[in-house]
């Protein structure tokens, strides 16, 4: 039974260690995406073509 308590305590310590490493990586900018914004301009035309919708120019609004 004491082995279970030992394993639970070790697993909690390891989990806290991974959580601290994750928080540190986020704060130092490890997950910032520097590549996508520089390439996004190459694919803008494809995005605009899919979003173009036909509008009715004679659409009237009544007040």
ZAZA-173901 format. One record per atom (N, C-alpha, C, CB): x, y, z. Coordinates in steps of 0.1 Angstrom, whole numbers, padded with zeros to 4 digits, always signed. Glycine has a CB too. Example, Ala and Ser with C-alpha at 12.3 -4.5 7.8 and 13.67 -1.06 7.14 Angstrom:
BEGIN
+0132-0057+0078+0123-0045+0078+0132-0033+0078+0113-0045+0090+0128-0022+0071+0137-0011+0071+0129+0000+0079+0141-0006+0057
This chain:
BEGIN
+0008-0012+0000+0000+0000+0000+0009+0013+0000-0009+0000+0012+0020+0012+0007+0029+0024+0007+0035+0027-0007+0040+0022+0017+0036+0016-0015+0041+0019-0029+0031+0027-0037+0043+0005-0036+0019+0026-0035+0009+0034-0042+0010+0049-0038-0006+0029-0039+0012+0051-0025+0014+0065-0020+0027+0071-0026+0014+0066-0005+0037+0063-0027+0050+0067-0033+0048+0070-0048+0060+0057-0031+0041+0062-0055+0039+0064-0070+0030+0076-0072+0033+0052-0076+0020+0078-0064+0011+0090-0066+0019+0102-0063-0001+0089-0056+0027+0103-0053+0034+0115-0050+0045+0118-0060+0041+0114-0036+0051+0108-0066+0061+0110-0076+0054+0115-0089+0069+0097-0079+0042+0109-0092+0035+0113-0104+0030+0128-0103+0023+0104-0107+0026+0132-0091+0022+0146-0089+0034+0155-0091+0016+0147-0075+0045+0151-0086+0057+0159-0087+0061+0161-0102+0069+0154-0079+0061+0150-0109+0064+0150-0124+0054+0159-0131+0064+0136-0129+0041+0158-0128+0031+0166-0134+0033+0181-0131+0017+0162-0129+0036+0184-0119+0039+0198-0116+0051+0203-0124+0041+0200-0101+0062+0194-0125+0073+0198-0133+0070+0201-0147+0084+0187-0132+0062+0192-0154+0058+0195-0167+0049+0207-0168+0050+0183-0173+0041+0210-0159+0033+0222-0159+0041+0235-0158+0022+0222-0148+0051+0234-0150+0060+0246-0148+0068+0248-0161+0070+0244-0136+0073+0237-0167+0080+0238-0180+0071+0244-0191+0085+0224-0184+0058+0240-0191+0049+0245-0201+0047+0260-0199+0036+0237-0200+0044+0264-0187+0042+0278-0184+0054+0286-0188+0039+0280-0169+0066+0281-0185+0079+0288-0188+0080+0289-0204+0091+0281-0182+0077+0279-0211+0078+0279-0225+0068+0289-0232+0075+0265-0231+0056+0290-0226+0046+0300-0231+0051+0314-0228+0032+0297-0225+0056+0316-0217+0060+0330-0213+0072+0335-0221+0063+0331-0198+0081+0325-0225+0093+0329-0233+0090+0330-0248+0104+0320-0230+0078+0327-0252+0075+0328-0266+0078+0316-0275+0082+0340-0272+0079+0305-0268+0082+0292-0275+0071+0288-0285+0084+0281-0266+0059+0292-0282+0048+0288-0291+0043+0299-0300+0036+0283-0282+0050+0310-0301+0047+0321-0310+0049+0316-0324+0055+0334-0307+0040+0319-0333+0041+0315-0347+0047+0327-0355+0027+0311-0352+0059+0326-0359+0066+0336-0367+0065+0333-0382+0080+0338-0362+0063+0321-0385+0063+0317-0399+0051+0320-0407+0066+0302-0400+0039+0317-0401+0026+0318-0408+0023+0332-0413+0015+0313-0399+0025+0343-0405+0022+0356-0410+0031+0360-0423+0025+0366-0399+0043+0355-0423+0051+0359-0435+0047+0351-0448+0066+0356-0432+0040+0340-0446+0036+0332-0458+0021+0335-0461+0038+0317-0455+0014+0341-0452-0001+0343-0454-0004+0352-0466-0007+0349-0441+0005+0362-0469+0003+0370-0480+0003+0363-0493+0013+0382-0480+0010+0352-0494+0010+0344-0506-0003+0337-0509+0022+0334-0505-0011+0334-0499-0023+0327-0501-0036+0336-0499-0024+0316-0491-0034+0349-0499-0045+0358-0497-0055+0357-0508-0041+0372-0495-0050+0356-0521-0059+0356-0532-0068+0344-0532-0051+0355-0545-0063+0332-0527-0071+0320-0526-0082+0322-0516-0063+0308-0523-0079+0329-0505-0089+0331-0495-0100+0341-0499-0082+0336-0482-0096+0351-0507-0106+0361-0511-0115+0354-0521-0099+0373-0518-0110+0346-0530-0119+0340-0540-0129+0331-0534-0110+0332-0550-0126+0324-0523-0136+0316-0517-0146+0323-0509-0129+0305-0508-0143+0336-0504-0152+0343-0496-0161+0353-0504-0144+0351-0486-0158+0354-0517-0166+0363-0525-0181+0358-0527-0160+0365-0540-0190+0367-0523-0204+0364-0524-0211+0373-0534-0211+0364-0510-0221+0368-0541-0228+0377-0550-0238+0385-0542-0235+0369-0561-0238+0398-0544-0248+0407-0537-0257+0412-0547-0241+0418-0529-0269+0415-0543-0280+0421-0551-0279+0436-0551-0294+0416-0547-0274+0443-0562-0273+0457-0561-0286+0465-0561-0265+0462-0574-0297+0458-0564-0310+0465-0564-0318+0462-0551-0319+0460-0576-0310+0458-0542-0317+0455-0529-0322+0468-0522-0307+0447-0519-0334+0468-0520-0340+0481-0514-0344+0478-0500-0352+0485-0523-0343+0489-0492-0347+0488-0478-0358+0498-0476-0335+0491-0469-0368+0494-0470-0379+0503-0467-0379+0507-0452-0393+0496-0470-0382+0519-0450-0381+0524-0437-0395+0525-0431-0375+0538-0436
